[in-house]
Every structure is written in structure tokens, then in C-alpha cells.
Amino acid sequence: MSLFKARDWWSTVLGEKEEFDQGCLCLADVDNTGNGQDKIIVGSFMGYLRIFNPHPVKTGDGAQAEDLLLEVHLRDPILQVEVGKFVSGTEMLHLAVLHSRKLCVYSVSGTLGNVEHGNQYQIKLMYEHNLQRTACNMTYGSFGGVKGRDLICIQSMDGMLMVFEQESYAFGRFLPGSLLPGPLAYSSRTDSFITVSSCQQVESYKYQVLAFATDADKRQETEQQKLGSGKRLVVDWTLNIGEQALDICIVSFNQSASSVFVLGERNFFCLKDNGQIRFMKKLDCSPSCFLPYCSVSEGTMNTLIGNHNNMLHIYQDVTLKWATQLPHIPVAVRVGCLHDLKGVIVTLSDDGHLQCSYLGTDPSLFQAPKVESRELHYDELDIELKELQKIIKDVNKSQGIWPVTEREDDLKVSAIVSPNVDSVSQATDVEVGIDLIPSVTVKVTLQNRLALQKAKLSVYVQPPLVLTCDQFTFEFMAPEMSRTVAFSVYLKGSYTPPELEGNAVVSYSRPSDRNPDGIPRVIQCKFRLPLKLICLPGQPSKTASHKLTIDTNKSPVSLLSLFPGFASQSEDDQVNVMGFRFLGGSRVTLLASKTSQRYRIQSEQFEDLWLITNELIIRLQEYFEKQGIKDFACSFSGSMPLQEYFELIDHHFELRINGEKLEELLSERAVQFRAIQRRLLTRFKDKTPAPLQHLDTLLDGTYKQVIALADAVEENQDNLFQSFTKLRSATHLVILLIGLWQKLSPDQVAILEAAFLPLQQDTQELGWEETVDAAISHLLKTCLSKSSKEQALNLSSQLNIPKDTSRLKKHITLLCDRLAKGGRLCLSTDATAPQIMVMPGGCTTIPESDLEERSIEQDSTELFTNHKHLNLETPLPEVLPLQGVSE
């Protein structure tokens, strides 16, 4: 039989280490194209739903990228997939997905793609039913003889049949004497459900009997049921087959006759509608799946039976007509029409081997060619191998999504920021106070080599910075054309932005031969705004609540040369002290040491230190680059200011909680307001006037409460936005200090920024605290993990607002602790390998549980908490005293 192999038409392997069963495969025109072409729907126990439409170029090709129409992770294990008319009001086909505790019905649709990559498919949840009992399998059909729609029946693990009439739950009935669930099928001709019980007998139950039987609220029968009140569930007919069944399938010859096929462990049976045996066949091998279908010959049935010997047998009634060999053990088999090829056999194994094949005996005509005997020159082979490896390495380095030359030649975007503020400020409707708000002009130039269509320029800056115009549209740009637009930037709010960086993004369409409408592409250009846009020269302050010191490896530089526009004329001799005053009112003082190569930044607000510190480091790097010095470096040796950072986190979280409470209270008052309105409307419509009983007074009071609560919600949202901006500034500062403290590489700093700054906007549904906590927990359990025990811990798949910030603060402290003990951030494939973290002089072990984390909490707080003053223990003796301030 091994000569008769299944001819591979198309095949693929699904996922990695996923598991499948007989209910995980379905063939149907699920997207309702109407051309008679089936799609392959596969669900796995890992929760992945995939839809394929194979289009092999030649027979035996593997899966191409465009063959996979849709892949969605539904999180819950998928027990069974079926396609039918499951949505009311339409006869379109929909996809039903059965989970262990849920039934979901989806609509599958496709939209035409804009480029040559193909169409886009998506699923939309039409409705779902949460199950009270764990599901085993399901069947569907026109229960009760309904027309134009399908009903669903689910069998639970404890033997209960639950019937759903599309969007509503109909009833549930326990099967009498049920111990373990068996396969389930529905016969439309007799309107009955057929299953195999744990007593090894086939049982048939009429749908009408199920519908009018006593409700299955409890498993045990009550005494009233035993006395005869209500209709008991009785079986229509039974047949003892003497073995457990693997599957049941019902096939109709015509409108007057149908057959019930039952696949047992050693035999398969064909029964009549009334339970009488039409025929049975003893199998030589242990079967794994089967599929009956109507034969070409009149009055006979064909059956595909797969077994555990990698064979697929085709029987006509009880006669073996064909045997073919498969490359795997099938657990599900279907027959459909794919790519205008009718009768394609689709098989699925339990480890995810999906194959489309057909029957045939094509001989293998391959003959091994004769080997030419020649001498091997190993030196020449080594040289050739090294050249090939070098070519492969260079290709991997320069590999990208788009060709670099083509992308750069299409369009070039450049931005020029004016070094001086506008002579006439463009700021309007500002909220800063009595200060004159300056504005800066930015010019963005677009230079294109080819003709471009629908070019759109969008400019974004960090709030509270605003633009006079942020959108520019160019319908058509001729080749070799240059367009320049100008706009102004100014500060609108009374607080400082977290960054002084802007971004100009251009989206355009590039026409091609295949797509005359154009292929959409995007290019961006970043620009940096000057510090004088948000800051003015100010009076230096001797004392401040928050201080930090930055160490360098080069001699100190005069602050006048670093900040030429922020020094007062009367302080030219005192070049090591400089004051800054933000337009919002806060002040920052910068001091430079004369001999110790250190700079100190101090302010009354912790978050205000960020912009001046970052600007200082950037200007120092630019200064030494101009001098031709390349080994300049900054470092931070003070204690990490985690306590001040945690205070900002607590304040932001408190505003989020307050916002939730206000919204809940506003919702309650709105419900009360509408209820009073309905009662008043009823009184006014009444023909016999009745007293209002102070309903109008209650309506007026509720209205005032609703308005006051709405104002409070808006005020809290404004405060929350400001708090989030300050929190982002403080987060930037903490990341900068960690990078200087541990001398992290730019890639490691980028990992920290991705973990601590994942959101541009903060909302009640997805907030900063839970997002950052999940990211830091991932780092602690992967690249910063101490043992494989920590790597085995699974993170929660849902992000919900936490009860408090203690867990987040503990994880941030633990992150700094592990970085201090030698841990390094990495996202490569070997990042999950446990790292040996050793510091000179020895260190304490990193805790592996929450109890050990609590035990080191006190030590970690003392190590990283800065008690208000963030400077070194000894003051800077080289700093000159400020004028007008006594020592």
C-alpha cells in the first residue's frame, strides 16, 4: 500500500508546540464570496484562530504569506469551529468558535488592499454566550424545522445539552444517566440529537422532547419529578455497540433517507434513522478520524477513515476501494473545493501539520545523477566559504523593509529652527500669566525627485507647546520640486513640556505601474526647539529643595559659553553661577565647579531639573565635539532620587482614582436626573393634574449637582494632564541618571525609555502605572532575572488599574537594585539566560519571592532614597558666593 501516497497539493505547519483535535478543522465559504471556493478554518488549543486560502503556484508548494488570510489570538483554548447561519436577520454565513467557558460568533469580512500585498481580512464579534458549565463539543442545525437560520447545541462535560437560538439562550437539559460526554450530531430529517453515552450505546433524543422536558436547573431529580409532575426526558431509541465512539456523522441520501455513521474504537457502523444497523465494518487498524460522503454510485456511501498507521482508507459501504499514505496521523479530515479544484482532501494532525492532498499514483521519476570524481582543493574551498560568509553578513547588516536608496530619493524632508525668537510673538490665547510669551519660527522643506500625490505634512510638539498650524496638504507635487512651509511654536500652558523635540511627518503616495493610485509611504524629520522658548534668565538661588550633581572627565566650561543668552550683564565676572526662570514661574539654578569637574543643578520642583540637566549635557557634548575631544563623558555618583520620583507617581495615581470616583458619581446623578425627568413628564401628560410633590425642586438640585460634577471632572482631567506631563519629565530625568550612574549604552537606555515611557497620553482605560509595571516586571523576569524560577513566572495578560502604587514602586526599586549589582538590559535571544551578577567586595543576593523583596525593602530605600538634598555629602568649595547672599 505504501506505493499509493497522497499527492501533496499544499501543506504548512501551524505554530510551535500547539495542539489540535477533531473539532479544530472546518471548511466553508466563511467570508461569503459566493464563488463556491472554501476557506480552511483552523483553531488550536493555544487559542489561535487561522483562516487559509491556498494558492500554490505548483503542486506541492508550501504555504506563502498571502495564503494566510487571518491569524487571531483569542486567548482561550478553541475546542471547535463551525460555520453556519448563526446571526438573526440575515442568511449570511458566520463563524462559531467554542471555548471551554464561552461561545463566540464572528463575522469574517475582507477589504481590498491598496497595494500589491493583497486584501485585508478581519473578524468582528457579533455576540457571545458565557457558559455556566465547561463545554465539550457542539453541533448545529435547523432545530425544530426552522427555516433560514441555524441553532447551536452545546454539550457540557457533565452531560448537559444547552440550546442557543442565535443571540438568546433557549434551554438546558441533562441527559439521563450521563457520566462522560460523547460525540454529538444532529439529524435534520428526524429532528433529533444522536450521541454515544458512557454505557457504550448510541442514543437518539427528539428535539421536541428536549424542549418540553423538565428544566435542568439541578442534576438530581426532585421528588415531584419522580411523582410525574412535568415531562421527563426519555430516549427515542438506543443501540448497544459495545465500544466507545470517536465520532458521529449524519449523511442524507435524499429527502426520504439518511444514515447515521458511528466510528468506534475497532469498528465503524452505518445505522438507519430508527437505529437499525444498515451495515458495520471491522477495522484492521486503530482509527483516528473519519468523514462519510455520498458516493457517485447510486445508493452507496463513501467513507474516509484515517488511522494511527499514517494511512487514509476509502471505503464504499464495506468495500475498501483505495488506501493512501499520509506524512502524519490525521485527527481531522475534510473534503472541499479549493482554488477551483474540487474534492481536495484536507487533513490535520494533532501537532499542527495541515495538508491539502489528492489521490493518485504518480511514479517518482527521479534518478540520482552520477557523481563526478575530482580532486578537492580544501584551501580554495576555505577561501570561497569565507567570501560567501562575508557577503551574507553584509546583506544581513544592510537589510531593511524598503530599499534605502529608493526611499531616500523619493522625498527629502528637512527642518530649520530659527535661532532667535520672533520679533512679533505669534502666541495667542495663552495661560501663562503676565510674561510676554515668545514664539519661534520653524521652516520645513520638502524636496521630491519623482511626482508625488496627496502629500500631507503633520507636525507634532509636546504639550503645552502649540503650533500656529499643524497640518499642511499638497495635492500634487511635480518632479524636482521644492516646497517650504513655515509655522510658529509657543508655550500655551503654565507648566513646562517634557521634551523640546518636535516631529514633522509626511505621508504621501508614490505612483507605480501596478498601482496608479499610488503606494502609501511615510517619512519623518525631527527638530529641536531652543531653550529660550520656555525659559528666561533668572536670579540664581542659594538654597533649593532638590539638588543633583553631574560629574565629568574634563575641566569645567564657562557657563557663558554654554548658555550665551542666559547671563546677566552685571554678572559677567561670576560665570560659574546661572539662573533660569521658566515661563510658568519655577526657577532652576546651575552652578559649575572651578576645579572638581562637576556641575550642580538645583530647583524647588524635582521635575524642573530635567530640561536644564539634559540641555547642559547636550551643550557640553557639542562644545567638546567642536574642540575635537571625543572621550568626553558624564557620570552620576549620587544617590538615586527615587523618593521624590515616587511622590510624583502617587500624586498622578491619586488623580486617576479621584477621576474614577467623580465619573461614577456623575453617572449616578445623570441616572437620577433622567428618572426625575420621566416622572415629571408623566405628571405633565396626565389629563387629571396632580401635585408635583417637589419633583421640580429635586430636578433643579440634581441639575446643579450634574453641572458641578461635570466641572469637577474637567478640572480633574486638566490636573491629571499636567501631572502626567510632570511625571514624564521626572521619568526622563530618572532614566538619564540611571544611564549615567551605570554607564548604559544607547541601546540599553532605549530599553529603559520603552519600559518607562510607553504612552504619549494617559487615559482611565490604559494608564501609566499598570503599563510601566508590566514592562518592568517583564524585564525583571527576563534579562534581569536571577534564576530560571523567576523566568517561569507568567505575567498577567490583562492590564487593569492597580489598587495602589506599592507594587510599582517596589519593582522600580528592585530594577535599580539589580542594575547596581551587575544586571544588564538586553532584548536578544539569549536575554533570558540567568546572569551572574558580581560586584567587587560582594553583595547581597537578589530576592526570588515577595517575602524576600519585603525583607530588602528597607535596605533598598536607604540605598536609593534621596532625602531632599540630592548633592554629594561635601559642598562645592570652589563655587563663589552669590551676590547679595551671605554665607
C-alpha positions, -999 to +999 in steps of 0.1 A: +000+000+000+030+023+005+031+030-032-002+048-031+009+080-014-013+111-010-002+136-036+007+168-017-010+198-032-004+223-004+008+220+031+020+240+061+029+237+098+008+257+123+026+275+151+050+259+176+040+233+201+003+238+195-023+210+199-053+203+178-082+178+178-111+167+155-132+198+161-104+223+153-108+220+114-136+234+092-141+241+055-166+267+043-170+299+023-168+318+056-163+353+040-195+349+018-178+354-015-204+333-033-179+318-058-181+283-043-145+284-030-140+271+005-116+285+031-098+265+057-106+275+093-083+261+120-084+267+157-059+254+183-059+247+220-035+276+224-063+300+213-050+308+178-076+311+150-063+309+114-080+311+081-062+299+049-070+303+012-043+282-005-030+293-039+000+271-047+020+281-078+027+245-085+017+212-069+034+205-036+044+241-028+044+252+008+024+280+023+030+315+011+024+346+032-007+356+011-022+321+018-029+331+054-059+354+053-062+359+091-045+349+123-060+360+156-051+350+192-084+346+211-065+337+244-090+310+254-085+274+240-106+267+209-124+234+212-144+235+180-151+258+150-182+256+128-197+278+100-235+284+096-263+309+097-259+319+133-270+356+132-306+366+132-319+388+104-295+375+078-287+343+060-250+351+056-226+326+070-209+333+103-181+316+123-189+300+156-160+294+180-164+272+210-142+278+241-143+259+273-165+286+290-177+307+261-193+306+227-184+334+203-199+341+169-179+362+145-184+378+111-154+374+087-150+400+060-123+412+037-114+446+022-094+453-010-058+461-004-043+494-015-010+478-027+001+446-042+003+429-008-033+416-011-066+420+006-071+426+044-093+403+064-107+409+099-133+394+122-160+412+141-176+397+172-214+396+166-223+381+200-211+358+227-226+335+254-208+329+287-213+293+297-221+283+333-206+248+326-174+236+309-181+228+273-171+196+255-184+199+219-213+213+199-235+207+169-258+230+149-288+228+125-323+239+119-337+226+152-375+223+152-377+228+115-369+265+115-361+280+081-332+302+071-312+300+103-292+276+124-294+269+161-265+257+182-265+229+208-235+226+232-228+195+253-210+202+286-185+179+304-212+167+328-237+157+301-259+188+298-273+199+264-275+237+261-295+250+232-290+286+219-314+303+195-287+325+180-284+356+203-305+341+231-303+311+254-332+287+249-330+259+275-307+233+290-314+196+297-293+169+314-291+136+295-303+108+318-276+086+332-248+106+317-213+101+331-189+112+304-197+132+273-195+116+239-197+127+202-228+147+193-246+151+160-280+165+147-303+148+122-324+173+104-346+146+088-357+132+122-351+164+142-332+146+168-298+146+186-277+115+184-249+107+208-230+078+223-232+075+261-207+062+286-227+030+286-214+023+250-247+027+234-260+051+207-289+072+219-313+094+200-333+123+216-361+142+198-357+180+199-394+184+208-389+160+238-359+180+249-378+213+245-408+202+266-389+183+292-384+195+328-357+222+331-323+211+341-316+235+370-304+207+391-287+174+382-308+152+406-344+146+400-367+160+427-395+140+444-421+159+424-404+149+391-404+113+403-442+116+411-448+127+375-451+165+376-436+178+343-424+157+314-393+136+319-366+133+292-369+099+275-348+085+248-362+079+213-341+048+205-309+031+217-284+007+201-256-010+221-224-010+200-201-025+227-173+001+224-166+038+229-172+060+199-147+085+184-171+105+162-206+106+147-216+119+113-251+120+096-253+119+058-285+121+038-290+102+005-321+122-004-351+138+014-365+104+022-335+086+038-304+094+058-277+073+075-260+077+109-223+068+108-206+060+141-168+055+143-159+031+171-125+021+185-124-011+164-154-009+140-175+017+122-213+014+119-239+026+095-274+029+111-308+038+098-329+067+111-347+043+135-314+029+150-313-004+130-279-014+117-275-009+079-240-024+079-208-025+100-172-030+092-144-043+114-112-022+110-077-036+109-060-006+124-069+018+152-089+047+136-082+084+144-109+102+124-134+097+096-157+115+071-186+099+052-199+114+020-222+105-008-208+082-035-210+085-072-227+051-074-265+052-066-274+040-031-238+037-018-218+058+006-181+065+006-161+069+039-127+083+045-111+067+076-077+078+089-058+056+113-027+057+136-006+040+109-005+072+088-030+057+064-062+070+048-086+043+037-116+050+014-145+026+018-175+022-005-200+008+020-179-021+035-155-025+005-121-010+006-117+010-026-084+029-020-056+033+005-032+061+006-003+070+029-001+104+047+030+120+062+013+123+096-015+108+118-047+128+110-071+138+138-095+156+115-103+152+078-125+173+055-132+175+017-138+208-001-133+229-032-101+250-031-088+272-059-113+257-085-101+222-075-130+200-063-125+171-039-094+183-022-087+162+010-077+184+039-061+166+069-049+180+102-026+163+127-026+168+165+007+188+163-004+212+136+006+196+102-021+209+078-021+193+043-042+195+012-038+164-010-054+144-037-054+107-046-031+094-073-002+071-082+022+094-098+055+075-101+087+091-089+109+096-119+139+110-101+172+093-108+203+102-088+229+118-111+263+103-114+289+118-091+319+133-109+351+123-093+375+152-090+401+163-065+390+187-038+412+217-031+405+225+005+424+258+005+403+271-024+371+259-007+380+277+025+386+310+006+354+306-012+335+299+020+349+330+037+339+352+008+303+338+008+301+343+046+312+379+042+286+385+015+259+370+037+270+391+067+270+423+046+235+416+033+221+409+068+235+443+080+221+463+052+187+445+050+156+466+055+119+468+048+123+493+020+152+498-003+172+527+012+181+544-020+146+543-033+131+556-001+156+585+002+153+595-034+116+598-034+113+626-009+137+645+014+124+664+044+144+689+064+135+713+092+153+746+102+145+762+135+152+799+138+179+807+163+161+838+175+126+843+188+101+861+166+102+899+167+064+899+169+051+870+190+025+847+174+013+834+208-025+838+212-048+826+240-021+818+264-025+807+300+010+815+314+004+849+332+019+883+328+051+873+310+054+881+273+053+847+256+079+843+228+074+822+197+099+806+174+095+801+136+102+766+121+106+761+084+101+726+069+113+720+033+101+691+011+123+681-019+109+654-042+126+636-071+095+620-085+059+631-089+040+626-056+003+626-049-016+636-018+014+646+003+003+656+038+026+672+064+017+668+101+038+685+128+037+674+164+052+690+195+049+681+232+021+699+250+017+725+264+037+737+234+013+745+205+016+753+168+001+781+148-006+754+121+000+717+124-014+703+091-003+711+055-017+693+024-002+691-011-025+675-037+002+671-063+040+677-063+057+678-097+092+661-101+122+681-089+100+704-069+107+721-036+080+733-012+087+752+021+061+759+049+066+780+080+049+779+113+055+792+148+057+773+181+049+788+215+040+778+251+003+779+260+001+763+294+015+773+328+038+743+331+069+730+312+068+704+284+086+671+290+107+675+258+118+703+235+118+680+204+093+682+175+085+658+148+074+665+112+058+635+094+050+634+057+026+608+043+024+606+005+015+583-023+041+572-049+025+560-082+037+527-096+029+506-127+009+481-107-010+507-087-017+540-104-034+554-073+000+552-055+016+532-027+013+550+007+046+558+024+057+578+054+089+598+061+097+619+092+121+645+103+128+656+139+138+691+150+149+706+184+134+737+198+156+763+217+155+766+255+147+803+253+112+794+240+101+783+275+128+798+297+141+833+306+172+844+325+165+844+363+181+853+396+202+824+410+191+809+442+214+798+470+190+773+486+167+747+469+148+717+479+161+694+452+197+692+441+218+669+419+254+668+408+268+657+374+304+646+372+325+649+340+360+639+330+371+673+316+378+706+330+347+728+338+335+751+310+323+786+315+285+788+316+286+819+295+300+799+266+274+772+271+244+794+277+252+827+260+217+841+261+210+835+298+237+855+316+230+890+331+254+918+322+261+925+358+273+890+364+300+886+338+326+880+363+306+853+380+305+828+352+301+797+373+265+805+385+235+810+363+198+812+370+168+801+348+132+811+352+106+791+334+076+809+320+054+790+344+072+807+373+095+780+387+133+787+389+164+765+383+199+773+393+230+759+376+264+760+393+298+750+379+328+740+399+362+755+390+384+726+398+365+694+406+349+689+371+313+689+385+281+707+378+252+711+402+215+717+392+190+727+419+154+737+420+123+738+442+105+713+419+120+680+412+106+677+376+121+711+367+156+697+369+151+676+338+152+701+310+182+721+323+201+689+331+195+675+296+203+708+280+236+710+300+247+675+289+238+682+252+256+715+251+287+701+269+289+673+243+285+698+214+312+720+230+338+693+233+330+679+198+338+713+184+371+712+203+379+679+187+377+660+220+360+626+216+365+610+250+342+634+270+319+615+293+294+624+321+286+603+352+264+604+382+276+592+416+249+604+439+220+585+454+191+579+431+162+603+438+135+576+440+116+590+469+109+623+450+100+603+419+076+581+439+058+612+453+050+623+417+038+588+409+015+588+440+001+622+430-006+611+395-023+579+407-044+598+432-058+620+405-066+589+384-085+574+413-103+607+420-113+608+384-129+574+385-148+583+416-161+616+401-172+598+369-191+572+389-208+599+409-216+618+377-231+587+362-253+581+392-265+617+392-272+615+355-294+584+360-312+602+388-317+633+366-333+612+338-355+593+362-369+626+376-374+639+341-395+608+333-417+612+363-422+649+356-431+641+320-456+615+332-472+641+356-474+667+328-490+643+303-517+632+329-551+645+320-560+650+356-534+674+371-516+661+402-493+679+425-456+677+416-446+668+451-414+689+449-401+670+418-393+703+401-371+713+431-354+679+431-348+682+393-332+717+398-310+704+426-299+673+406-292+695+376-269+718+397-251+687+410-246+673+375-231+706+363-209+708+394-197+672+389-190+678+352-169+709+361-151+688+387-144+661+362-130+686+337-108+702+364-095+668+374-087+659+338-067+691+334-048+684+367-042+648+356-028+660+322-005+684+340+005+657+365+013+633+337+034+659+319+054+664+351+057+627+357+071+623+322+097+650+329+107+632+361+108+599+343+132+613+317+154+626+345+154+592+363+163+574+331+191+599+324+205+595+359+204+556+357+222+557+323+249+580+338+251+560+370+256+526+354+272+539+321+245+522+300+248+521+262+223+539+240+206+506+233+201+499+270+188+535+276+163+529+247+151+498+265+146+518+297+127+545+277+104+519+261+097+505+296+091+538+315+076+559+287+052+536+268+024+561+265+020+595+249-014+600+265-028+588+298-064+575+299-086+559+325-088+527+304-050+523+300-029+542+324+008+548+330+011+528+362-002+494+350+016+497+317+050+505+332+046+479+359+040+452+333+071+463+313+094+464+344+081+430+355+089+416+321+125+430+324+129+416+359+117+382+348+138+380+316+171+399+312+174+409+348+162+376+363+184+358+388+172+322+383+151+301+359+124+301+387+117+338+380+116+332+343+089+306+347+065+332+363+038+343+338+027+379+336-010+388+335-025+392+300-048+420+311-038+455+323-061+468+349-057+498+372-040+487+404-053+493+439-022+513+449+014+520+437+033+499+462+039+471+437+051+495+410+075+513+434+088+480+447+096+469+412+113+502+403+135+499+434+143+462+425+152+472+390+177+498+403+190+472+428+197+446+401+213+471+378+235+482+407+245+445+412+257+440+377+225+433+357+224+445+321+194+452+299+192+431+267+164+420+243+184+395+223+176+358+221+199+350+250+184+376+272+165+351+292+197+333+303+203+338+340+230+364+346+258+361+372+259+395+388+290+400+409+303+433+422+337+439+438+336+434+475+305+411+473+268+420+475+236+406+489+215+381+468+185+393+448+153+381+463+133+354+445+100+359+462+078+387+475+088+378+511+125+383+503+116+415+484+100+429+515+130+420+536+153+441+515+128+469+510+142+489+539+178+485+527+169+494+491+150+525+503+181+537+523+203+529+493+183+548+466+163+574+485+174+609+484+164+629+515+155+662+497+191+672+490+205+652+461+240+667+462+271+650+474+279+649+511+305+676+509+296+710+494+314+725+464+341+748+479+350+762+446+316+778+440+317+816+445+291+831+469+261+846+452+259+884+452+236+897+479+235+864+498+256+859+529+273+827+537 
